[in-house]
Amino acid sequence: MVSSTGRSHRTVLLQWYAVFGGPVAWFGQLILGYFYTLSLCGPGGPDLAGLHLPVGIYSALAAAVAAGSFVSALTLYRATSDGLEDPLGRIRFISEIGLVIGAIFLALILYTAGGELALGSCR
């Protein structure tokens, strides 16, 4: 039975973040990138409510979130190796899944950011 301590709540939050942080960050990068590009290159003009951001800002933020999810998965993985009580192996399994998902989505975010930077501005 899992006790209701602060450490267990922290572990549960790290597990959720490890698994879903990367995919949510990639989704956010795609959605923000689409609407930001639409506002810059669309017929409405190059203004996103007065906000003039470089193209890579939201990609850097998404990469930071995905890297954070990878680090949280790595933290959980190391904690299970160092003696964190995990009788069913659930925490270790989720941390391994988080490591794989975090690496995949961090690579996807970096590839998408590379394409955004290589293509430059509107034509």
C-alpha positions in Angstrom: 0.0 0.0 0.0 1.3 3.4 -0.9 1.5 5.9 2.0 0.2 9.4 1.6 3.4 11.3 2.3 4.9 14.3 0.5 7.5 12.1 -1.1 5.0 9.9 -2.7 3.1 12.8 -4.1 6.3 14.2 -5.5 7.1 10.8 -7.0 3.7 10.6 -8.6 4.0 14.1 -10.1 7.5 13.3 -11.4 6.0 10.2 -13.1 3.3 12.1 -14.8 5.7 14.8 -15.9 8.2 12.2 -17.2 5.6 10.5 -19.4 3.5 13.4 -20.6 5.9 16.4 -20.5 7.6 15.7 -23.9 4.5 15.0 -25.9 2.7 18.1 -24.5 5.7 20.3 -25.2 5.9 19.0 -28.8 2.1 19.6 -29.3 2.5 23.1 -27.9 5.4 23.8 -30.2 3.4 22.7 -33.2 0.3 24.7 -32.3 2.1 27.8 -31.2 4.4 27.6 -34.3 1.4 27.3 -36.6 -0.5 30.3 -35.2 2.6 32.4 -34.8 3.5 31.7 -38.4 0.0 32.4 -39.5 0.0 35.7 -37.7 3.3 36.7 -39.2 2.7 35.5 -42.8 -1.0 35.8 -43.1 -2.9 38.6 -44.7 -3.5 40.2 -41.2 0.1 41.4 -41.1 3.2 40.7 -39.0 1.8 41.4 -35.6 0.8 39.0 -32.9 -1.1 41.5 -30.7 2.0 43.6 -30.5 4.3 40.7 -29.5 7.4 40.5 -31.6 9.2 37.3 -30.6 12.0 35.5 -32.5 10.8 32.3 -34.0 12.9 30.0 -31.8 11.6 31.3 -28.5 8.7 28.9 -28.2 10.9 26.1 -29.6 13.5 26.7 -26.9 10.7 26.7 -24.3 9.3 23.4 -25.6 12.8 21.9 -25.6 13.3 22.9 -22.0 10.1 21.3 -21.0 10.9 18.1 -22.8 14.4 18.0 -21.4 12.9 18.5 -18.0 10.7 15.5 -18.4 13.7 13.5 -19.5 15.6 14.6 -16.4 12.6 13.8 -14.1 12.5 10.3 -15.6 16.2 9.9 -15.1 15.8 11.1 -11.5 13.1 8.5 -10.8 15.2 5.8 -12.5 18.2 6.6 -10.4 16.0 6.8 -7.2 14.8 3.3 -7.8 18.4 2.1 -8.2 19.4 3.9 -5.0 16.7 2.3 -2.8 13.4 4.1 -3.4 10.8 1.6 -2.3 9.1 0.2 -5.4 7.8 -3.3 -4.5 5.8 -3.7 -7.7 8.3 -2.1 -10.1 5.8 0.4 -11.3 8.0 3.5 -10.7 11.0 1.9 -12.5 8.8 0.9 -15.4 7.3 4.3 -15.8 10.7 6.0 -15.5 12.0 3.7 -18.3 9.1 4.7 -20.5 9.7 8.3 -19.6 13.3 8.1 -20.6 12.4 6.7 -24.1 9.5 9.1 -24.6 11.5 12.1 -23.4 14.4 11.3 -25.8 12.1 10.8 -28.7 10.1 14.0 -28.2 13.2 16.1 -27.4 14.6 15.0 -30.7 11.3 15.8 -32.5 11.3 19.3 -30.9 14.9 19.9 -32.0 14.2 18.7 -35.6 11.1 20.9 -35.8 13.1 23.9 -34.5 15.9 23.2 -37.0 13.3 23.3 -39.8 11.9 26.6 -38.5 15.3 28.2 -38.2 16.4 26.9 -41.6 13.3 28.2 -43.5 13.6 31.7 -42.1 10.8 34.2 -42.6 7.8 34.4 -44.8 8.0 34.4 -48.6 
